[in-house]
Amino acid sequence: MKKIIISNFLLFGGCLGVFAQGAIDAYSLSQPDLKGTARFMGMAGAFGALGGDLSTLSQNPAGIGVYRSSDIGFTLDLDLQNSSSKAQGLTYNMDQTKFLLNNIGAVLTLKLPSTSCPNLNFGFTYNKAVSFNRVYGGNFRDLNNSMSNYIAGIANADNIAESELATTSGYDPYNPGYNDYAAPWITILGYDSYLINPDVDRYNNTKWYGLWQDSMNGNSTTGSGTFLMKESGAVNEFNIALGGNISNVVYWGMNFDIINLNYSLSSLWGESLANAAVAGTNNTFVRANADWNLTNVYNVSGTGFNYQLGFILKPVQEFRLGFAFHTPTWYNLTENFGGTVNYKFDNSESGYATTNGGKLGYNSYGLRTPWKIIASAAGVIGNNFIISFDYEWANYGKMHYSEPSNYGGGYYDDFWPDFYASAPSAPNTSFLDPTDPYYYENSDIASYYQSTNTFRLGMEFKPVSALSIRAGYSYVSSPVRSEARNNNMTIYTAGTMPSYRFDNSTNYITCGLGYRFQRFYIDLAYVYKHIDSDYHAYTPDPVSEGGYGIPSPQSKLSLNNSQVVLTAGFRF
């Protein structure tokens, strides 16, 4: 890290909380999910070459061209969540249940007096594209380091002096003045709560220490840790689609999405330490038991838009091909964040400290999610069997931060210093603009994330004309590069939340039933979703030799969702 001087404090007109987002946050807001109608979900979303379903408006909009009559419907979703964390022989389970409205919409068909263009269709739907609801936590019985040492490592790497962290009658480190040094909020909070303490040598050099010491008076620090994470919110799409068909052979469609995003995260990390090195009098250290916890709150919300274009080709009745192209979603977002440390030491030091005097930091920025390409194929045998396959590609390494309303980046007259950043370490950052004030965050994105491959397979069988039996499977490869997933690089987070989670592959297993009675239909689906993930309390100590210190506490997560989805509709 390098010392940063504020060159234009009033650029955003707010407190010094800018750039509180990082690469990890970009993926949290861009992650995919399988949501839609019960028929769509019962076949694992493998609808790119089929169409004729309200969910296809947000997948392959050419599916709207398949409609030959109007349709109106809604979908409800009972979401049963379970998380399991395993670390050091301890297993911790948590459950949560949510009731959601997945989809509601209509397709209107306008019949035309033409054999080459028999109909023109219009669609309007609300679709819950992503549900962020998730809760997980766990315990570590034997720590080998303390988060306080991680915070001290940041202060040492940045050569921070005590005067740059201490609040005085004339200086607020959270809101420094023009041309003052802007310390990372995590170091200020650590100093205010006595998690890190300075030792000044005879040359007036400051070295920071955390609560964990390997040896002092022949004793070593020991302790246990605990964590709890709770996510909530959703990505809600409002789709406006137009489509039709050409001679019942080529189906086309386009879709304009208006997106509303709201995401909240609350986190807790706690430690109970024995023989910790806590601050004594006259800049000394004493051994004492130390109990402390760090809680964080984070919320981001805003709106965005994207565009989708798709085609379905039906050369013969028995075979169909589909292709869809999704632009990124361009967001304008506003975030709020803050942290609190509660501490109690046996030497009578106890209390709490909050970031920025208890006032939440805030920031506004633009975010561009990945492009997506979907290729599909489907076979139809008679009127009673369908098999469908989708392949989807998205490159999460190209997620991109920018200033508000400047989604594509570009050159800037003003440069706001970035003190939550890594050195450029991506395999290829030539596509990034070095004058971009979000250059380092975008470099981190390219370092940590990669393209994903999604495979979806769905089947539908009709034993009788009114009844449908469905099944499906979907696989999404990990969006995280192996170097980041295997702890071979330092991971930079933002604000006062050092923890992060890296997802491995995602698997969906689905099944469903459908019933048609004249113009009414009702569909039921069951969807099981499983993600293996890795929780990290913080990245390795940044001050250690070579940049890699003692591995941080890590827990293997198993995140499981069972969804029961019901759709009812009417065609006319």
Secondary structure, 3 states (H helix, E strand, C coil): CCCCECCCHHHCCCCCCCCCCCHHHHHHHHCCCCCCCHHHHHCCCCCCCCCCCHHHHHCCHHHHHHCCCCEEEEEEEEEEEEEEEEECCEEEEEEEEEEEEEEEEEEEEEECCCCCCCEEEEEEEEEEEEECCEEEEEEECCCCCCHHHHHHHHHHHCCCCHHHCCCECCECCCCCCCCCECCCHHHHHHHHCCCCEEEECCCCCEEEECCCCCCECCECCEEEEEEEEEEEEEEEEEEEEEEEEECCCEEEEEEEEEEEEEEEEEEEEEEEEEEEEEECCCCCEEEEEEEEEEEEEEEEEEEEEEEEEEEEEEEECCEEEEEEEECCCEEEEEEEEEEEEEEEECCCCEEEEEHHHHCCEEEEEEEECCCEEEEEEEEEECCCEEEEEEEEEEEHHHCEEECCCCCCCCCCCCCCCCCCCCCCCCCCCCCCCCCCCCHHHHHHHHHHECEEEEEEEEEEEEEECCEEEEEEEEEECCCECHHHHCCCCCCCCCCCCCCEEEEEEEEEEEEEEEEEECCEEEEEEEEEEEEEEEEECCCCCCCCHHHCCCCCCEEEEEEEEEEEEEEEEEEC
